[in-house]
Amino acid sequence: EGEKTVVIELRVDKADVGKVIGKQGRIARALRTILSAMGRKTGKRVVLEILE
């Protein structure tokens, strides 16, 4: 976490990466949208990183 940016690392098993990302990245995009809205309320930029 920095002054204006928060990085959230989501660690998932290799077998579950596809489920978390979803078809055409829809689930990952939805998660990023929710985090972005949360960041706007706090005045920070929120970044989601999906890691294996």
Backbone as CSV, one residue per row, in Angstrom:
resi,resn,N_x,N_y,N_z,CA_x,CA_y,CA_z,C_x,C_y,C_z
1,GLU,0.845,-1.174,0.000,0.000,0.000,0.000,0.892,1.239,0.000
2,GLY,0.567,2.143,-0.901,1.287,3.405,-0.959,0.365,4.540,-0.555
3,GLU,0.812,5.756,-0.830,-0.003,6.914,-0.478,-1.296,6.968,-1.276
4,LYS,-1.205,6.672,-2.572,-2.380,6.801,-3.430,-2.779,5.493,-4.101
5,THR,-2.043,4.421,-3.858,-2.331,3.155,-4.525,-2.332,2.007,-3.523
6,VAL,-3.280,1.092,-3.697,-3.353,-0.136,-2.903,-3.297,-1.305,-3.886
7,VAL,-2.392,-2.250,-3.646,-2.284,-3.437,-4.486,-2.815,-4.621,-3.696
8,ILE,-3.811,-5.294,-4.245,-4.382,-6.476,-3.604,-3.949,-7.683,-4.417
9,GLU,-3.268,-8.613,-3.749,-2.821,-9.837,-4.409,-3.776,-10.964,-4.046
10,LEU,-4.388,-11.552,-5.059,-5.293,-12.677,-4.861,-4.554,-13.934,-5.290
11,ARG,-4.212,-14.771,-4.325,-3.467,-16.001,-4.622,-4.460,-17.159,-4.748
12,VAL,-4.387,-17.843,-5.885,-5.270,-18.978,-6.125,-4.454,-20.163,-6.615
13,ASP,-4.998,-21.347,-6.431,-4.362,-22.567,-6.913,-4.397,-22.585,-8.440
14,LYS,-3.412,-23.238,-9.051,-3.360,-23.306,-10.519,-4.652,-23.843,-11.114
15,ALA,-5.257,-24.787,-10.428,-6.488,-25.402,-10.938,-7.666,-24.435,-10.917
16,ASP,-7.595,-23.397,-10.084,-8.721,-22.484,-9.926,-8.545,-21.143,-10.635
17,VAL,-7.419,-20.929,-11.272,-7.162,-19.643,-11.918,-8.229,-19.348,-12.971
18,GLY,-8.574,-20.319,-13.775,-9.588,-20.128,-14.810,-10.945,-19.762,-14.234
19,LYS,-11.278,-20.354,-13.099,-12.564,-20.054,-12.458,-12.590,-18.620,-11.937
20,VAL,-11.469,-18.158,-11.410,-11.408,-16.801,-10.858,-11.431,-15.764,-11.982
21,ILE,-10.752,-16.053,-13.075,-10.730,-15.109,-14.195,-12.064,-15.119,-14.924
22,GLY,-12.649,-16.278,-15.122,-13.959,-16.383,-15.768,-13.865,-16.317,-17.277
23,LYS,-14.997,-16.554,-17.923,-15.050,-16.515,-19.381,-14.772,-15.101,-19.862
24,GLN,-13.800,-14.979,-20.736,-13.386,-13.695,-21.308,-13.037,-12.674,-20.230
25,GLY,-12.628,-13.142,-19.058,-12.198,-12.245,-17.984,-13.313,-11.518,-17.270
26,ARG,-14.524,-12.010,-17.386,-15.672,-11.294,-16.809,-15.617,-11.204,-15.290
27,ILE,-15.277,-12.296,-14.627,-15.256,-12.281,-13.163,-14.133,-11.376,-12.668
28,ALA,-12.950,-11.486,-13.277,-11.830,-10.629,-12.889,-12.177,-9.161,-13.126
29,ARG,-12.831,-8.857,-14.226,-13.227,-7.479,-14.535,-14.234,-6.970,-13.498
30,ALA,-15.164,-7.840,-13.097,-16.159,-7.450,-12.100,-15.492,-7.169,-10.752
31,LEU,-14.545,-8.011,-10.365,-13.815,-7.787,-9.117,-13.071,-6.455,-9.165
32,ARG,-12.421,-6.177,-10.290,-11.682,-4.920,-10.435,-12.623,-3.717,-10.396
33,THR,-13.819,-3.860,-10.950,-14.798,-2.770,-10.925,-15.223,-2.467,-9.495
34,ILE,-15.483,-3.507,-8.722,-15.884,-3.324,-7.320,-14.753,-2.663,-6.530
35,LEU,-13.529,-3.131,-6.744,-12.394,-2.551,-6.028,-12.151,-1.105,-6.443
36,SER,-12.378,-0.811,-7.709,-12.218,0.558,-8.194,-13.228,1.486,-7.530
37,ALA,-14.466,1.037,-7.405,-15.496,1.834,-6.742,-15.135,2.063,-5.278
38,MET,-14.614,1.042,-4.636,-14.186,1.169,-3.253,-13.038,2.179,-3.149
39,GLY,-12.131,2.121,-4.108,-10.996,3.040,-4.112,-11.415,4.481,-4.290
40,ARG,-12.418,4.715,-5.098,-12.902,6.091,-5.303,-13.428,6.697,-4.004
41,LYS,-14.057,5.865,-3.182,-14.580,6.363,-1.908,-13.448,6.766,-0.961
42,THR,-12.334,6.039,-1.029,-11.205,6.330,-0.140,-10.192,7.263,-0.797
43,GLY,-10.372,7.549,-2.087,-9.452,8.441,-2.789,-8.157,7.765,-3.205
44,LYS,-8.187,6.438,-3.298,-6.994,5.699,-3.690,-7.274,4.855,-4.926
45,ARG,-6.214,4.507,-5.631,-6.314,3.619,-6.789,-6.081,2.209,-6.278
46,VAL,-6.978,1.289,-6.616,-6.865,-0.091,-6.149,-6.540,-0.976,-7.352
47,VAL,-5.502,-1.804,-7.204,-5.056,-2.694,-8.273,-5.205,-4.131,-7.777
48,LEU,-5.810,-4.982,-8.596,-5.957,-6.403,-8.273,-4.977,-7.205,-9.099
49,GLU,-4.165,-8.000,-8.436,-3.249,-8.913,-9.120,-3.656,-10.332,-8.768
50,ILE,-3.881,-11.149,-9.794,-4.258,-12.546,-9.579,-2.995,-13.376,-9.775
51,LEU,-2.567,-14.055,-8.718,-1.332,-14.826,-8.719,-1.606,-16.303,-8.525
52,GLU,-0.745,-17.130,-9.100,-0.858,-18.579,-8.908,-0.091,-18.988,-7.679
